[in-house]
């Protein structure tokens, strides 16, 4: 079996490549750069140099791949137009190229996001029947990416997965929370509720959704099945790090100012004015029942266990 993975050098993509190789796949990585992180240098991966935002560069993608996993995406930028250039138009370019060149493709799987649908408006987990109402430019661009993929479902077997916040080894976004808690505080946004997913469970969900015939043409939410409060997440991290972290309350009215300051300090950081649009909502929760019933998705890693493993990896690699 031959697979093409975009975003292979990133957090989720690198874990996916490892899992595919372990299952016997011949893996090709599509990226703009030939530089791989240290944990990927020994993997038997072929490199395909291309840029999804430049449609003409995709003319060289392999024609014999059976599975395409589009994991690459932009999660943070200070320029809203860049979200749409990468997440929407880049996705449209890739699915078009696959439809034109890969006659034998068995599945095109697009990794979208809970942000493409937006937060719960009534306190109940959103599901696949919920009308999308994204609140950030990131979420809107991921929704446009979904629509670009679905426009080809009569020509290409496609599947979309929508994970919530994903964490685990190599993740740099959750790392910020670990580091602040290690310093003895965390930002308290009030009572908030989140779905989470450990990266290994996400990979399981991706593979099931790609390989099961029942998933063709479908969209699935993936999560660990529990609803976690922000306080519970912070306490679990505090326990693993053996520190006592105090909440630093951030009034919602000051959040845009805080985000603007953070942007000036670190333009690539997770705290920016677009992400604040998401943080201003309290219920980021979803229901993975359809994935469980149709493709057999059963998450195995609970939050406390996943946070412990993540912290251990951060420490071992000098990130924490």
C-alpha positions in Angstrom: 0.0 0.0 0.0 1.3 3.4 -0.9 0.4 6.6 1.0 1.1 10.3 0.5 1.1 12.5 3.6 1.1 16.3 3.7 2.3 17.9 6.9 4.5 14.8 7.7 7.1 16.8 9.6 4.6 18.3 11.9 3.1 17.1 15.2 0.3 15.0 13.9 1.8 14.1 10.6 5.0 12.6 12.1 3.0 10.3 14.3 0.8 9.3 11.3 3.9 8.5 9.2 5.2 6.2 12.0 1.9 4.4 12.3 1.6 4.0 8.5 5.1 2.5 8.2 4.4 0.1 11.1 1.3 -1.1 9.2 3.5 -1.8 6.1 2.7 1.3 4.0 5.2 2.8 1.6 5.1 6.4 2.6 5.9 9.5 0.6 6.0 13.0 2.3 4.8 16.1 0.4 6.4 19.2 1.7 8.2 22.4 0.7 11.3 21.6 2.7 13.6 18.6 2.7 14.5 19.2 6.4 13.1 16.5 8.7 13.0 16.7 12.5 15.4 14.3 14.4 12.7 11.8 15.2 12.0 11.3 11.5 15.5 11.0 10.0 15.6 7.2 10.3 12.1 6.6 8.8 12.0 5.1 5.3 10.1 8.0 3.8 10.3 9.3 0.2 10.3 13.0 -0.2 8.1 14.8 -2.7 8.9 18.5 -2.9 5.8 20.6 -3.6 3.7 23.4 -2.2 -0.1 23.0 -2.0 -0.6 26.7 -2.3 1.1 26.6 -5.7 -1.1 24.3 -7.9 1.5 23.9 -10.6 4.0 22.4 -8.2 1.7 19.5 -7.6 2.2 18.1 -11.1 4.9 15.9 -9.8 3.0 14.1 -7.1 3.1 10.3 -7.4 0.3 8.8 -9.6 0.3 5.4 -7.9 -0.5 6.4 -4.3 -3.6 4.6 -2.9 -4.2 6.8 0.2 -3.7 10.6 0.5 -3.6 12.0 4.0 -3.9 15.8 4.0 -2.7 16.7 7.4 -0.9 20.0 6.6 -2.6 23.1 7.7 -1.9 26.5 9.2 -3.1 26.8 12.8 -1.7 30.3 13.6 -0.9 33.4 11.7 -1.4 37.2 12.2 -2.7 37.5 8.7 -6.2 36.2 8.2 -5.8 35.9 4.4 -3.0 33.4 4.9 -5.3 31.0 6.7 -7.5 30.8 3.5 -4.5 30.6 1.2 -3.1 27.5 3.0 -6.2 25.8 4.5 -8.7 26.5 1.8 -7.0 27.1 -1.5 -4.1 24.8 -0.7 -6.6 22.0 0.0 -8.5 22.7 -3.2 -5.3 22.6 -5.2 -4.4 19.2 -3.7 -7.7 17.5 -4.1 -7.9 18.8 -7.7 -4.4 17.4 -8.5 -5.3 14.0 -7.0 -8.6 13.8 -8.9 -6.8 14.6 -12.2 -3.7 12.3 -11.7 -4.4 9.5 -9.2 -7.0 7.2 -10.8 -6.3 4.4 -8.3 -6.7 6.4 -5.1 -8.7 4.6 -2.5 -9.2 7.4 -0.1 -8.4 11.1 0.3 -8.6 11.9 4.0 -8.7 15.5 5.2 -7.8 16.4 8.8 -10.1 19.3 9.6 -10.9 20.6 13.1 -13.7 21.1 15.6 -13.1 24.8 14.9 -14.6 24.3 11.4 -18.0 23.9 13.1 -17.4 26.1 16.1 -18.3 25.9 19.7 -21.5 24.5 21.1 -24.3 27.1 21.3 -26.4 25.2 23.8 -23.9 23.4 26.0 -24.4 20.1 24.3 -21.7 18.4 22.3 -21.8 19.3 18.6 -22.0 16.4 16.1 -22.1 15.9 12.4 -25.6 17.2 12.1 -24.7 20.5 13.7 -24.8 23.5 11.3 -21.2 24.8 11.0 -20.8 28.3 12.6 -17.0 28.9 13.0 -16.0 31.9 15.0 -12.4 32.4 14.0 -10.6 32.9 10.6 -8.8 29.6 11.3 -12.1 27.7 11.7 -13.7 29.4 8.6 -10.7 28.5 6.5 -10.8 24.8 7.6 -14.5 24.8 6.8 -13.7 26.1 3.3 -11.1 23.3 3.0 -13.8 20.7 3.9 -16.1 22.1 1.2 -13.3 21.9 -1.4 -12.8 18.3 -0.5 -16.5 17.4 -0.6 -16.8 19.0 -4.0 -14.8 16.1 -5.4 -16.6 13.2 -3.5 -18.2 12.0 -6.8 -14.8 11.6 -8.3 -12.6 10.7 -5.3 -13.4 8.6 -2.2 -13.1 11.3 0.5 -13.3 11.3 4.3 -13.1 14.2 6.7 -12.2 14.0 10.4 -12.7 16.8 12.9 -10.6 16.5 16.0 -10.8 18.9 19.0 -7.6 20.0 20.8 -5.0 17.3 20.2 -2.1 16.8 22.6 0.8 14.5 23.1 4.6 14.2 22.4 6.0 16.8 19.9 3.0 19.1 20.4 4.2 22.7 20.8 0.8 24.3 21.4 0.0 22.5 24.7 3.6 23.0 25.7 2.8 26.6 26.5 0.3 25.5 29.1 2.8 23.0 30.6 5.5 25.7 30.8 3.2 28.3 32.5 2.0 25.8 35.0 5.6 24.8 35.8 6.2 28.5 36.6 3.3 28.3 39.1 0.3 29.9 37.3 -2.2 29.4 34.5 -4.6 31.7 32.7 -8.1 31.3 34.1 -10.7 32.1 31.5 -13.6 31.1 33.7 -15.7 28.0 33.6 -14.9 26.4 30.2 -15.5 23.0 28.8 -13.4 21.1 26.3 -13.2 17.9 24.3 -9.6 16.5 24.0 -7.8 13.8 22.1 -4.5 12.2 22.7 -2.4 12.0 19.5 -2.3 8.1 19.4 -6.1 8.0 19.5 -6.3 10.5 16.7 -4.0 8.4 14.5 -6.2 5.4 15.3 -9.2 7.4 14.2 -7.5 8.6 11.0 -6.5 5.1 10.0 -9.9 3.6 10.6 -11.6 6.4 8.7 -9.2 5.9 5.8 -9.4 2.1 5.5 -13.0 1.4 6.3 -15.3 1.4 3.3 -18.1 2.7 5.5 -16.3 6.0 5.9 -16.2 7.0 2.2 -17.9 10.3 1.7 -18.4 10.8 5.5 -17.3 13.3 8.1 -16.5 12.3 11.6 -15.8 14.0 14.9 -13.1 12.3 17.0 -12.6 12.9 20.7 -11.8 10.9 23.9 -15.5 10.8 24.9 -15.3 13.0 28.0 -15.9 16.7 28.7 -13.0 18.3 30.5 -13.1 21.7 32.3 -10.2 24.1 32.0 -9.6 23.7 35.7 -9.4 19.9 35.5 -6.8 20.1 32.7 -4.7 22.6 34.6 -4.9 20.5 37.8 -3.9 17.3 35.9 -0.8 19.1 34.5 0.0 20.5 37.9 -0.2 17.1 39.5 2.1 15.5 36.9 4.6 18.4 37.2 4.3 18.3 41.1 3.7 22.0 41.3 0.9 24.1 42.8 -0.3 26.5 40.1 -2.4 29.5 40.9 -5.1 30.7 38.5 -4.5 34.1 36.9 -7.9 35.4 36.0 -8.1 37.1 32.6 -11.3 39.2 32.1 -12.7 38.5 28.7 -12.8 42.2 27.8 -9.0 42.4 28.1 -8.3 39.3 26.0 -7.9 41.1 22.7 -5.3 43.4 24.2 -3.4 40.4 25.8 -3.5 38.7 22.4 -2.2 41.8 20.6 0.7 42.0 23.0 1.5 38.3 22.6 1.5 38.7 18.8 4.2 41.3 19.1 6.3 39.1 21.4 5.8 35.9 19.2 4.1 36.1 15.9 4.0 32.3 15.6 2.7 31.8 19.1 -0.7 30.1 19.9 -2.0 33.3 21.6 -3.1 35.8 19.0 -6.2 37.8 18.1 -7.7 35.1 15.9 -7.3 32.4 18.6 -8.9 34.7 21.1 -12.1 34.5 19.1 -12.1 30.8 20.0 -11.1 31.3 23.6 -13.9 33.7 24.2 -16.4 30.8 23.9 -16.9 28.4 26.8 -18.1 25.0 25.2 -15.7 23.4 22.8 -17.1 20.0 23.0 -18.1 17.3 20.3 -19.6 13.9 20.1 -17.7 11.0 18.4 -20.6 8.5 18.5 -20.9 8.3 14.7 -17.2 7.4 14.4 -17.6 4.8 17.1 -20.6 3.2 15.5 -19.5 3.3 11.8 -15.8 2.7 11.9 -15.2 1.3 15.4 -13.3 4.2 16.8 -12.6 3.6 20.5 -10.2 6.0 22.2 -7.8 4.2 24.6 -5.9 7.0 26.4 -7.5 9.0 29.2 -6.6 12.6 29.9 -4.5 12.0 33.0 -2.5 9.2 31.4 -2.0 11.2 28.2 -0.9 14.3 30.1 1.6 12.2 32.1 3.1 10.7 28.9 3.2 14.1 27.2 5.1 15.6 30.2 7.5 12.7 30.3 8.3 13.3 26.6 8.7 17.0 27.1 11.2 16.4 30.0 13.2 13.7 28.1 13.7 16.0 25.1 14.5 19.1 27.1 11.3 21.0 26.2 10.1 21.4 29.8 
